[in-house]
Amino acid sequence: MSFTSFFSKQARKPEGFFGRFVMKLIFDRGNTFLNNFVEELLEVQTDDRIFELGSGTGKLISQLAPNIDGGYIEAIDFSAPMVAIARKRNNQNIARGKVKIVEGNFDELPHKKACFTKACSVNTLYFWSKPEQTALKLAEILKPGGSLVLAFEDFAQLKQRKLDQDVFNFYSTYETEDLLRDAGFSQEVTVVSRKKGSAVFHCIVATK
């Protein structure tokens, strides 16, 4: 296996020593800009019930949790090392019942419909194996008027990197907007873009 393929698979689902240590450092540093971007756009209210698809190392959860009082945060990730790291980072809020982090595949695990006020996901869009199904399920778990903040890097610059295109799927903002509208985010779908140096990042805010 080439390093390009190995790294791309680790980016999708961190595993083993490399996942626990190397990808943790990469995610903690590399996702900071988008985590802050998402936190700003979520406009968290104290009683929000928030769902995160792809907890990663749990940094975004740890940023959002202090704003919650009476609300709740649930996250899911299918990487066992990431779930362990995220749980350790958020252990106090887990003990208080404010945070729950689940190991599993979002597309396969059952969720109650219309039980969250907000949802978010950072840098997972590239790895959705069934994008229509995933987007539909995200819409279903949100209450009417609930919003999703979906954060990702611009597809043009991603294509310039040495990434395995059998692992990464590249979506333009236009394709992602259409995907979310078709899934039931019918109230409003807005793209907010920002630059960090020469790199471009997007957040799509979609309201059910």
N, CA, C and O of each residue as an XYZ file, in Angstrom:
832
protein
N       0.849     -1.198      0.000
C       0.000      0.000      0.000
C       0.884      1.248      0.000
O       1.818      1.351      0.795
N       0.590      2.187     -0.886
C       1.347      3.433     -0.938
C       1.032      4.285      0.283
O      -0.001      4.104      0.928
N       1.937      5.222      0.597
C       1.676      6.101      1.740
C       0.457      6.979      1.470
O      -0.291      7.302      2.393
N       0.251      7.368      0.209
C      -0.924      8.175     -0.136
C      -2.204      7.449      0.240
O      -3.101      8.031      0.851
N      -2.286      6.183     -0.124
C      -3.469      5.391      0.210
C      -3.577      5.178      1.714
O      -4.663      5.290      2.281
N      -2.445      4.870      2.369
C      -2.444      4.648      3.818
C      -2.912      5.893      4.562
O      -3.766      5.809      5.444
N      -2.349      7.055      4.206
C      -2.717      8.289      4.898
C      -4.178      8.640      4.653
O      -4.875      9.063      5.575
N      -4.644      8.471      3.430
C      -6.037      8.793      3.107
C      -6.991      7.931      3.918
O      -8.013      8.419      4.402
N      -6.664      6.652      4.067
C      -7.513      5.755      4.857
C      -7.470      6.115      6.337
O      -8.476      5.989      7.036
N      -6.316      6.562      6.818
C      -6.209      6.998      8.209
C      -6.994      8.292      8.431
O      -7.577      8.487      9.497
N      -7.014      9.168      7.438
C      -7.796     10.401      7.552
C      -9.283     10.085      7.640
O     -10.030     10.758      8.352
N      -9.703      9.063      6.916
C     -11.103      8.648      6.952
C     -11.444      7.972      8.273
O     -12.447      8.298      8.908
N     -10.598      7.025      8.683
C     -10.864      6.248      9.895
C      -9.540      5.925     10.583
O      -8.922      4.903     10.284
N      -9.100      6.787     11.501
C      -7.834      6.552     12.194
C      -7.838      5.224     12.952
O      -8.800      4.889     13.644
N      -6.749      4.480     12.806
C      -6.635      3.179     13.463
C      -5.206      2.961     13.938
O      -4.269      3.565     13.416
N      -5.046      2.090     14.938
C      -3.731      1.677     15.391
C      -2.912      2.799     15.996
O      -3.442      3.845     16.370
N      -1.604      2.567     16.086
C      -0.689      3.549     16.674
C      -0.724      4.856     15.897
O      -0.790      5.934     16.488
N      -0.679      4.758     14.561
C      -0.683      5.959     13.722
C      -1.950      6.773     13.967
O      -1.899      7.999     14.058
N      -3.070      6.097     14.070
C      -4.329      6.791     14.315
C      -4.378      7.451     15.668
O      -4.811      8.597     15.790
N      -3.930      6.726     16.704
C      -4.016      7.234     18.080
C      -3.124      8.437     18.316
O      -3.491      9.348     19.057
N      -1.958      8.446     17.695
C      -0.984      9.484     18.017
C      -0.774     10.489     16.881
O      -0.885     11.695     17.096
N      -0.474     10.006     15.687
C      -0.189     10.924     14.580
C      -1.448     11.641     14.116
O      -1.449     12.865     13.989
N      -2.531     10.888     13.860
C      -3.748     11.528     13.372
C      -4.382     12.419     14.436
O      -5.031     13.410     14.102
N      -4.203     12.081     15.707
C      -4.702     12.958     16.772
C      -4.069     14.336     16.653
O      -4.764     15.350     16.708
N      -2.743     14.373     16.490
C      -2.050     15.654     16.362
C      -2.495     16.396     15.111
O      -2.716     17.607     15.142
N      -2.624     15.665     14.013
C      -3.046     16.291     12.752
C      -4.457     16.856     12.878
O      -4.707     17.984     12.452
N      -5.381     16.094     13.454
C      -6.758     16.563     13.612
C      -6.843     17.749     14.574
O      -7.541     18.725     14.300
N      -6.132     17.663     15.698
C      -6.189     18.749     16.679
C      -5.726     20.066     16.072
O      -6.329     21.115     16.302
N      -4.660     20.001     15.301
C      -4.128     21.229     14.697
C      -4.894     21.613     13.433
O      -5.259     22.772     13.236
N      -5.125     20.622     12.589
C      -5.701     20.910     11.281
C      -7.154     21.320     11.296
O      -7.606     22.012     10.383
N      -7.902     20.909     12.316
C      -9.333     21.231     12.358
C      -9.661     22.469     13.176
O     -10.825     22.860     13.265
N      -8.650     23.091     13.776
C      -8.909     24.226     14.671
C      -9.666     25.346     13.971
O     -10.637     25.871     14.515
N      -9.234     25.717     12.775
C      -9.870     26.821     12.054
C     -11.341     26.520     11.784
O     -12.203     27.364     12.029
N     -11.630     25.321     11.282
C     -13.019     24.969     10.979
C     -13.842     24.769     12.249
O     -15.026     25.102     12.270
N     -13.236     24.231     13.307
C     -13.967     24.097     14.571
C     -14.444     25.455     15.071
O     -15.594     25.604     15.486
N     -13.558     26.437     15.029
C     -13.925     27.786     15.476
C     -14.982     28.400     14.565
O     -15.887     29.093     15.029
N     -14.863     28.143     13.285
C     -15.819     28.614     12.282
C     -17.208     28.032     12.578
O     -18.205     28.754     12.580
N     -17.257     26.736     12.824
C     -18.525     26.062     13.124
C     -19.117     26.569     14.430
O     -20.315     26.837     14.509
N     -18.285     26.699     15.450
C     -18.781     27.186     16.742
C     -19.460     28.548     16.591
O     -20.511     28.795     17.181
N     -18.858     29.413     15.808
C     -19.434     30.742     15.586
C     -20.792     30.658     14.887
O     -21.743     31.327     15.290
N     -20.877     29.839     13.846
C     -22.107     29.774     13.054
C     -23.224     29.005     13.748
O     -24.399     29.233     13.460
N     -22.878     28.103     14.654
C     -23.913     27.348     15.375
C     -24.741     28.238     16.297
O     -25.917     27.968     16.541
N     -24.119     29.300     16.806
C     -24.819     30.214     17.725
C     -25.535     29.416     18.820
O     -26.756     29.475     18.961
N     -24.745     28.676     19.579
C     -25.279     27.744     20.574
C     -26.083     28.462     21.650
O     -25.642     29.463     22.215
N     -27.274     27.929     21.922
C     -28.109     28.391     23.026
C     -27.989     27.378     24.169
O     -27.677     26.209     23.941
N     -28.237     27.832     25.387
C     -27.992     26.986     26.557
C     -28.802     25.691     26.543
O     -28.358     24.675     27.076
N     -29.986     25.726     25.934
C     -30.841     24.537     25.945
C     -30.792     23.747     24.640
O     -31.625     22.868     24.421
N     -29.833     24.046     23.775
C     -29.717     23.314     22.511
C     -29.392     21.843     22.735
O     -28.673     21.478     23.665
N     -29.936     21.019     21.866
C     -29.567     19.601     21.784
C     -28.808     19.443     20.468
O     -29.388     19.531     19.385
N     -27.510     19.210     20.581
C     -26.614     19.264     19.429
C     -26.090     17.876     19.083
O     -25.729     17.097     19.965
N     -26.053     17.578     17.781
C     -25.489     16.318     17.299
C     -24.277     16.622     16.432
O     -24.341     17.468     15.539
N     -23.165     15.927     16.697
C     -21.988     16.063     15.840
C     -21.705     14.743     15.139
O     -21.555     13.707     15.787
N     -21.633     14.783     13.829
C     -21.258     13.620     13.030
C     -19.743     13.627     12.855
O     -19.194     14.486     12.164
N     -19.075     12.666     13.484
C     -17.622     12.611     13.434
C     -17.008     13.404     14.574
O     -16.610     14.554     14.390
N     -16.929     12.801     15.740
C     -16.412     13.531     16.905
C     -14.935     13.847     16.770
O     -14.450     14.814     17.358
N     -14.205     13.030     15.992
C     -12.762     13.215     15.949
C     -12.191     13.139     17.354
O     -12.551     12.252     18.128
N     -11.311     14.059     17.683
C     -10.665     14.064     18.997
C     -11.505     14.731     20.080
O     -11.080     14.817     21.232
N     -12.690     15.199     19.717
C     -13.590     15.788     20.709
C     -13.325     17.238     21.041
O     -13.878     17.759     22.009
N     -12.483     17.907     20.250
C     -12.166     19.307     20.551
C     -13.370     20.215     20.379
O     -13.616     21.082     21.217
N     -14.124     20.027     19.299
C     -15.287     20.887     19.088
C     -16.309     20.686     20.200
O     -16.913     21.652     20.666
N     -16.506     19.457     20.625
C     -17.424     19.189     21.738
C     -16.988     19.961     22.969
O     -17.813     20.569     23.652
N     -15.685     19.938     23.256
C     -15.175     20.627     24.442
C     -15.334     22.136     24.337
O     -15.413     22.825     25.354
N     -15.382     22.655     23.116
C     -15.616     24.086     22.929
C     -17.089     24.443     23.112
O     -17.416     25.508     23.637
N     -17.972     23.549     22.677
C     -19.407     23.839     22.723
C     -20.008     23.598     24.099
O     -20.920     24.314     24.511
N     -19.508     22.602     24.808
C     -20.123     22.171     26.070
C     -20.266     23.272     27.118
O     -21.292     23.306     27.798
N     -19.291     24.181     27.289
C     -19.462     25.227     28.304
C     -20.656     26.144     28.048
O     -21.139     26.807     28.966
N     -21.132     26.183     26.799
C     -22.281     27.031     26.462
C     -23.618     26.343     26.721
O     -24.674     26.967     26.608
N     -23.573     25.070     27.065
C     -24.786     24.279     27.265
C     -25.145     24.210     28.744
O     -24.304     23.880     29.581
N     -26.394     24.521     29.057
C     -26.902     24.396     30.427
C     -28.365     23.984     30.320
O     -29.245     24.816     30.101
N     -28.604     22.705     30.477
C     -29.951     22.194     30.269
C     -30.104     21.523     28.927
O     -31.089     20.827     28.678
N     -29.130     21.729     28.062
C     -29.129     21.071     26.764
C     -28.260     19.828     26.785
O     -28.026     19.238     27.839
N     -27.784     19.436     25.611
C     -27.145     18.120     25.499
C     -26.351     18.067     24.200
O     -26.756     18.652     23.195
N     -25.219     17.365     24.220
C     -24.427     17.146     23.011
C     -24.214     15.650     22.823
O     -23.761     14.960     23.736
N     -24.540     15.160     21.647
C     -24.256     13.764     21.303
C     -23.402     13.744     20.048
O     -23.648     14.499     19.108
N     -22.395     12.876     20.037
C     -21.522     12.754     18.871
C     -21.301     11.287     18.558
O     -21.439     10.419     19.420
N     -20.956     11.032     17.311
C     -20.683      9.657     16.888
C     -19.437      9.644     16.016
O     -19.189     10.583     15.259
N     -18.657      8.577     16.124
C     -17.487      8.387     15.269
C     -17.265      6.886     15.124
O     -17.491      6.131     16.070
N     -16.824      6.451     13.946
C     -16.619      5.014     13.773
C     -15.165      4.597     13.981
O     -14.808      3.445     13.733
N     -14.329      5.526     14.434
C     -12.947      5.218     14.775
C     -12.825      5.018     16.282
O     -13.049      5.949     17.056
N     -12.468      3.801     16.696
C     -12.339      3.516     18.131
C     -11.292      4.394     18.815
O     -11.551      4.877     19.917
N     -10.107      4.625     18.208
C      -9.139      5.513     18.853
C      -9.663      6.934     19.035
O      -9.423      7.552     20.073
N     -10.377      7.461     18.037
C     -10.907      8.817     18.166
C     -11.967      8.898     19.260
O     -12.004      9.865     20.020
N     -12.819      7.897     19.339
C     -13.848      7.885     20.385
C     -13.198      7.860     21.763
O     -13.640      8.565     22.670
N     -12.155      7.055     21.924
C     -11.461      6.983     23.213
C     -10.838      8.325     23.580
O     -10.924      8.760     24.729
N     -10.214      8.978     22.611
C      -9.593     10.284     22.851
C     -10.657     11.329     23.174
O     -10.494     12.120     24.102
N     -11.744     11.330     22.406
C     -12.819     12.307     22.621
C     -13.477     12.115     23.981
O     -13.797     13.089     24.662
N     -13.678     10.867     24.374
C     -14.284     10.605     25.687
C     -13.368     11.067     26.812
O     -13.833     11.646     27.794
N     -12.083     10.820     26.678
C     -11.131     11.253     27.709
C     -11.115     12.771     27.820
O     -11.082     13.320     28.922
N     -11.137     13.444     26.678
C     -11.105     14.908     26.677
C     -12.368     15.498     27.292
O     -12.319     16.579     27.879
N     -13.479     14.819     27.171
C     -14.769     15.343     27.641
C     -15.331     14.540     28.808
O     -16.543     14.516     29.023
N     -14.450     13.881     29.562
C     -14.922     12.945     30.592
C     -15.772     13.600     31.668
O     -16.712     12.979     32.165
N     -15.466     14.836     32.041
C     -16.250     15.492     33.093
C     -17.675     15.769     32.632
O     -18.627     15.545     33.380
N     -17.821     16.252     31.411
C     -19.168     16.528     30.897
C     -19.925     15.248     30.568
O     -21.155     15.235     30.601
N     -19.212     14.176     30.253
C     -19.867     12.877     30.078
C     -20.407     12.400     31.418
O     -21.530     11.902     31.499
N     -19.607     12.552     32.471
C     -20.037     12.137     33.812
C     -21.250     12.930     34.281
O     -22.089     12.411     35.017
N     -21.341     14.184     33.855
C     -22.475     15.035     34.240
C     -23.717     14.752     33.401
O     -24.798     15.258     33.704
N     -23.574     13.961     32.366
C     -24.712     13.670     31.506
C     -24.957     14.721     30.448
O     -25.998     14.720     29.791
N     -23.995     15.625     30.280
C     -24.148     16.697     29.291
C     -23.684     16.262     27.902
O     -24.144     16.796     26.893
N     -22.778     15.297     27.854
C     -22.177     14.848     26.598
C     -22.241     13.326     26.504
O     -22.048     12.617     27.492
N     -22.517     12.840     25.290
C     -22.485     11.407     25.008
C     -21.737     11.209     23.696
O     -22.042     11.865     22.701
N     -20.757     10.307     23.692
C     -19.976     10.033     22.489
C     -20.085      8.548     22.169
O     -19.702      7.698     22.973
N     -20.608      8.247     20.996
C     -20.940      6.879     20.599
C     -19.960      6.392     19.536
O     -19.603      7.141     18.628
N     -19.529      5.146     19.648
C     -18.733      4.529     18.591
C     -19.662      3.763     17.661
O     -20.425      2.905     18.106
N     -19.597      4.073     16.373
C     -20.439      3.370     15.425
C     -20.562      4.111     14.113
O     -20.010      5.199     13.944
N     -21.290      3.512     13.186
C     -21.528      4.083     11.866
C     -22.875      4.805     11.877
O     -23.916      4.186     12.100
N     -22.850      6.097     11.639
C     -24.067      6.912     11.693
C     -25.157      6.374     10.781
O     -26.330      6.367     11.155
N     -24.783      5.925      9.591
C     -25.776      5.447      8.629
C     -26.482      4.179      9.101
O     -27.600      3.888      8.675
N     -25.827      3.429      9.979
C     -26.368      2.128     10.382
C     -27.077      2.141     11.728
O     -27.972      1.328     11.956
N     -26.695      3.049     12.627
C     -27.289      3.059     13.960
C     -28.616      3.807     13.965
O     -28.742      4.829     13.290
N     -29.606      3.327     14.708
C     -30.903      4.014     14.767
C     -30.827      5.295     15.588
O     -30.101      5.363     16.580
N     -31.568      6.290     15.177
C     -31.699      7.534     15.929
C     -33.167      7.960     15.919
O     -33.883      7.740     14.942
N     -33.588      8.556     16.993
C     -34.936      9.097     17.034
C     -35.034     10.286     16.087
O     -34.085     11.057     15.937
N     -36.172     10.421     15.464
C     -36.379     11.543     14.561
C     -36.747     12.796     15.345
O     -37.382     12.734     16.398
N     -36.330     13.933     14.802
C     -36.688     15.251     15.350
C     -36.336     15.387     16.833
O     -37.155     15.831     17.638
N     -35.105     14.998     17.182
C     -34.715     15.076     18.593
C     -33.583     16.063     18.858
O     -33.231     16.289     20.016
N     -33.002     16.661     17.809
C     -31.922     17.631     17.991
C     -32.321     18.988     17.411
O     -33.063     19.069     16.432
N     -31.815     20.041     18.034
C     -32.071     21.391     17.528
C     -31.002     21.830     16.530
O     -31.267     22.648     15.649
N     -29.787     21.279     16.673
C     -28.689     21.642     15.784
C     -27.798     20.433     15.538
O     -27.727     19.513     16.353
N     -27.120     20.456     14.391
C     -26.167     19.399     14.058
C     -24.968     20.028     13.362
O     -25.067     21.104     12.773
N     -23.848     19.346     13.441
C     -22.648     19.870     12.796
C     -21.719     18.727     12.407
O     -21.828     17.615     12.922
N     -20.816     19.018     11.502
C     -19.820     18.035     11.094
C     -18.655     18.758     10.432
O     -18.850     19.647      9.604
N     -17.444     18.364     10.808
C     -16.227     19.006     10.305
C     -15.384     17.985      9.544
O     -14.965     16.970     10.101
N     -15.145     18.265      8.282
C     -14.249     17.448      7.455
C     -14.646     15.970      7.369
O     -13.782     15.094      7.349
N     -15.934     15.701      7.320
C     -16.382     14.317      7.104
C     -17.039     14.125      5.741
O     -17.157     12.995      5.269
N     -17.459     15.190      5.117
C     -18.222     15.100      3.869
C     -17.515     14.240      2.827
O     -18.166     13.499      2.090
N     -16.197     14.333      2.760
C     -15.423     13.597      1.752
C     -15.559     12.083      1.895
O     -15.291     11.336      0.954
N     -15.979     11.638      3.081
C     -15.986     10.203      3.382
C     -17.387      9.605      3.460
O     -17.540      8.448      3.851
N     -18.405     10.371      3.098
C     -19.760      9.837      3.136
C     -19.908      8.818      2.006
O     -19.889      9.184      0.831
N     -20.055      7.545      2.360
C     -20.165      6.503      1.333
C     -21.531      6.509      0.654
O     -21.666      6.106     -0.501
N     -22.537      6.970      1.385
C     -23.889      7.092      0.846
C     -24.393      8.501      1.155
O     -25.206      8.677      2.063
N     -23.924      9.500      0.415
C     -24.204     10.894      0.770
C     -25.678     11.245      0.860
O     -26.080     12.000      1.745
N     -26.491     10.708     -0.042
C     -27.923     11.019      0.006
C     -28.547     10.482      1.286
O     -29.362     11.154      1.919
N     -28.159      9.263      1.664
C     -28.692      8.642      2.875
C     -28.230      9.394      4.123
O     -29.018      9.619      5.041
N     -26.970      9.776      4.157
C     -26.430     10.494      5.317
C     -27.096     11.852      5.472
O     -27.483     12.234      6.577
N     -27.232     12.581      4.375
C     -27.866     13.897      4.433
C     -29.323     13.782      4.865
O     -29.805     14.591      5.657
N     -30.023     12.775      4.345
C     -31.423     12.567      4.714
C     -31.549     12.270      6.206
O     -32.449     12.786      6.869
N     -30.660     11.452      6.729
C     -30.727     11.098      8.145
C     -30.414     12.302      9.028
O     -31.025     12.470     10.083
N     -29.472     13.138      8.608
C     -29.180     14.360      9.358
C     -30.408     15.261      9.416
O     -30.691     15.874     10.446
N     -31.128     15.335      8.312
C     -32.359     16.135      8.307
C     -33.408     15.514      9.217
O     -34.121     16.230      9.920
N     -33.507     14.206      9.210
C     -34.539     13.521      9.997
C     -34.342     13.689     11.500
O     -35.323     13.797     12.236
N     -33.096     13.713     11.971
C     -32.874     13.798     13.418
C     -33.051     15.212     13.954
O     -33.100     15.418     15.167
N     -33.148     16.191     13.048
C     -33.340     17.577     13.472
C     -34.816     17.910     13.626
O     -35.663     17.421     12.879
N     -35.102     18.742     14.601
C     -36.456     19.244     14.774
C     -36.774     20.232     13.655
O     -35.851     20.789     13.059
N     -38.049     20.467     13.353
C     -38.401     21.493     12.371
C     -37.778     22.829     12.766
O     -37.878     23.251     13.918
N     -37.144     23.483     11.816
C     -36.450     24.731     12.108
C     -35.036     24.527     12.603
O     -34.302     25.495     12.806
N     -34.640     23.264     12.800
C     -33.279     22.963     13.242
C     -32.275     23.216     12.128
O     -32.633     23.230     10.951
N     -31.016     23.416     12.504
C     -30.008     23.771     11.511
C     -28.796     22.853     11.564
O     -28.432     22.327     12.615
N     -28.187     22.678     10.406
C     -26.963     21.903     10.243
C     -25.856     22.836      9.778
O     -26.061     23.640      8.869
N     -24.675     22.732     10.401
C     -23.493     23.443      9.920
C     -22.491     22.390      9.456
O     -21.959     21.624     10.259
N     -22.248     22.366      8.168
C     -21.382     21.365      7.546
C     -20.118     22.063      7.044
O     -20.187     22.931      6.174
N     -18.964     21.682      7.596
C     -17.712     22.383      7.300
C     -16.763     21.488      6.504
O     -16.610     20.302      6.796
N     -16.130     22.083      5.493
C     -15.212     21.304      4.663
C     -14.274     22.224      3.898
O     -14.516     23.423      3.764
N     -13.206     21.633      3.406
C     -12.211     22.382      2.651
C     -12.616     22.434      1.179
O     -13.279     21.528      0.674
N     -12.214     23.499      0.504
C     -12.562     23.658     -0.903
C     -12.025     22.490     -1.735
O     -10.868     22.090     -1.601
N     -12.894     21.956     -2.594
C     -12.545     20.735     -3.322
C     -11.401     20.954     -4.303
O     -10.642     20.023     -4.572
N     -11.259     22.163     -4.845
C     -10.207     22.417     -5.829
C      -8.826     22.279     -5.201
O      -7.918     21.720     -5.815
N      -8.663     22.787     -3.980
C      -7.348     22.672     -3.346
C      -7.103     21.259     -2.810
O      -5.960     20.806     -2.751
N      -8.173     20.567     -2.420
C      -8.006     19.174     -1.995
C      -7.500     18.311     -3.146
O      -6.675     17.418     -2.948
N      -7.998     18.583     -4.346
C      -7.600     17.794     -5.512
C      -6.122     17.958     -5.844
O      -5.529     17.104     -6.503
N      -5.529     19.063     -5.384
C      -4.119     19.314     -5.657
C      -3.198     18.538     -4.716
O      -1.993     18.459     -4.951
N      -3.760     17.968     -3.658
C      -2.958     17.216     -2.696
C      -2.838     15.751     -3.112
O      -3.581     15.255     -3.959
N      -1.876     15.083     -2.485
C      -1.690     13.658     -2.759
C      -2.650     12.863     -1.887
O      -2.279     12.364     -0.825
N      -3.878     12.752     -2.348
C      -4.924     12.029     -1.629
C      -5.492     10.946     -2.540
O      -5.617     11.138     -3.749
N      -5.826      9.834     -1.958
C      -6.376      8.710     -2.712
C      -7.834      9.005     -3.061
O      -8.690      9.089     -2.180
N      -8.100      9.158     -4.345
C      -9.453      9.512     -4.765
C     -10.408      8.323     -4.700
O     -11.600      8.475     -4.967
N      -9.902      7.146     -4.351
C     -10.791      6.028     -4.046
C     -11.304      6.125     -2.614
O     -12.258      5.442     -2.244
N     -10.668      6.977     -1.808
C     -11.060      7.183     -0.411
C     -11.781      8.513     -0.244
O     -12.809      8.591      0.429
N     -11.240      9.551     -0.855
C     -11.813     10.892     -0.761
C     -12.801     11.129     -1.898
O     -12.522     10.806     -3.053
N     -13.945     11.688     -1.565
C     -14.905     12.158     -2.562
C     -14.929     13.679     -2.494
O     -15.060     14.250     -1.412
N     -14.806     14.327     -3.627
C     -14.719     15.779     -3.658
C     -16.043     16.382     -4.110
O     -16.586     16.004     -5.149
N     -16.560     17.327     -3.319
C     -17.836     17.978     -3.623
C     -17.646     19.486     -3.692
O     -16.980     20.081     -2.845
N     -18.231     20.087     -4.699
C     -18.258     21.547     -4.752
C     -19.329     22.059     -3.801
O     -20.166     21.289     -3.330
N     -19.302     23.350     -3.521
C     -20.344     23.927     -2.666
C     -21.710     23.791     -3.332
O     -22.714     23.587     -2.649
N     -21.754     23.902     -4.658
C     -23.037     23.802     -5.367
C     -23.618     22.393     -5.245
O     -24.815     22.228     -5.009
N     -22.775     21.391     -5.405
C     -23.239     20.007     -5.275
C     -23.722     19.723     -3.858
O     -24.709     19.016     -3.657
N     -23.013     20.282     -2.879
C     -23.385     20.047     -1.481
C     -24.691     20.753     -1.142
O     -25.523     20.207     -0.417
N     -24.874     21.953     -1.659
C     -26.147     22.660     -1.463
C     -27.310     21.834     -2.009
O     -28.330     21.664     -1.340
N     -27.147     21.325     -3.226
C     -28.212     20.517     -3.837
C     -28.478     19.253     -3.025
O     -29.629     18.852     -2.846
N     -27.417     18.632     -2.539
C     -27.545     17.420     -1.730
C     -28.395     17.686     -0.492
O     -29.273     16.891     -0.158
N     -28.139     18.787      0.180
C     -28.863     19.104      1.412
C     -30.303     19.518      1.134
O     -31.210     19.144      1.878
N     -30.517     20.274      0.084
C     -31.898     20.659     -0.260
C     -32.735     19.422     -0.589
O     -33.879     19.299     -0.149
N     -32.155     18.519     -1.361
C     -32.875     17.299     -1.724
C     -33.176     16.429     -0.502
O     -34.126     15.647     -0.510
N     -32.357     16.571      0.549
C     -32.530     15.756      1.755
C     -33.602     16.303      2.688
O     -34.003     15.632      3.639
N     -34.065     17.520      2.417
C     -35.124     18.069      3.265
C     -34.790     19.350      3.984
O     -35.585     19.843      4.784
N     -33.612     19.902      3.705
C     -33.277     21.212      4.267
C     -33.864     22.272      3.342
O     -33.177     22.844      2.496
N     -35.145     22.511      3.532
C     -35.901     23.307      2.565
C     -36.074     24.768      2.962
O     -36.480     25.583      2.134
N     -35.776     25.112      4.209
C     -35.995     26.490      4.653
C     -34.946     27.439      4.080
O     -35.273     28.449      3.457
N     -33.688     27.095      4.303
C     -32.607     27.961      3.827
C     -31.310     27.173      3.792
O     -31.017     26.407      4.710
N     -30.532     27.360      2.732
C     -29.207     26.760      2.622
C     -28.244     27.862      2.190
O     -28.368     28.413      1.096
N     -27.290     28.176      3.053
C     -26.383     29.294      2.820
C     -24.936     28.836      2.914
O     -24.577     28.071      3.809
N     -24.109     29.306      1.988
C     -22.680     29.003      2.016
C     -21.925     30.200      2.583
O     -22.092     31.330      2.124
N     -21.093     29.936      3.584
C     -20.219     30.965      4.150
C     -18.789     30.489      3.936
O     -18.425     29.397      4.373
N     -17.983     31.296      3.273
C     -16.612     30.892      2.941
C     -15.603     31.841      3.582
O     -15.838     33.045      3.688
N     -14.480     31.273      4.005
C     -13.411     32.073      4.603
C     -12.062     31.543      4.135
O     -11.921     30.381      3.754
N     -11.074     32.437      4.176
C      -9.723     32.055      3.796
C      -8.813     32.048      5.015
O      -8.940     32.880      5.913
N      -7.910     31.109      5.025
C      -6.825     31.084      6.002
C      -5.544     31.030      5.193
O      -5.175     29.980      4.667
N      -4.871     32.161      5.095
C      -3.772     32.260      4.158
C      -4.312     32.133      2.754
O      -5.211     32.877      2.364
N      -3.775     31.201      1.990
C      -4.266     30.992      0.622
C      -5.332     29.903      0.545
O      -5.911     29.674     -0.516
N      -5.591     29.234      1.663
C      -6.553     28.126      1.679
C      -7.979     28.633      1.872
O      -8.214     29.590      2.609
N      -8.925     27.981      1.201
C     -10.336     28.362      1.277
C     -11.118     27.256      1.985
O     -10.958     26.070      1.696
N     -11.966     27.682      2.917
C     -12.801     26.749      3.672
C     -14.254     27.192      3.598
O     -14.545     28.384      3.498
N     -15.158     26.230      3.647
C     -16.587     26.528      3.536
C     -17.368     25.949      4.706
O     -17.044     24.881      5.225
N     -18.396     26.673      5.105
C     -19.421     26.137      5.996
C     -20.758     26.326      5.302
O     -21.083     27.429      4.864
N     -21.527     25.268      5.202
C     -22.884     25.384      4.687
C     -23.838     25.302      5.867
O     -23.838     24.328      6.620
N     -24.646     26.335      6.013
C     -25.651     26.385      7.072
C     -26.989     26.058      6.431
O     -27.489     26.816      5.600
N     -27.562     24.934      6.818
C     -28.811     24.459      6.210
C     -29.884     24.323      7.276
O     -29.666     23.709      8.321
N     -31.045     24.902      7.000
C     -32.150     24.889      7.966
C     -33.272     24.001      7.458
O     -33.676     24.077      6.297
N     -33.766     23.157      8.358
C     -34.827     22.217      8.002
C     -36.178     22.920      7.974
O     -37.197     22.288      7.694
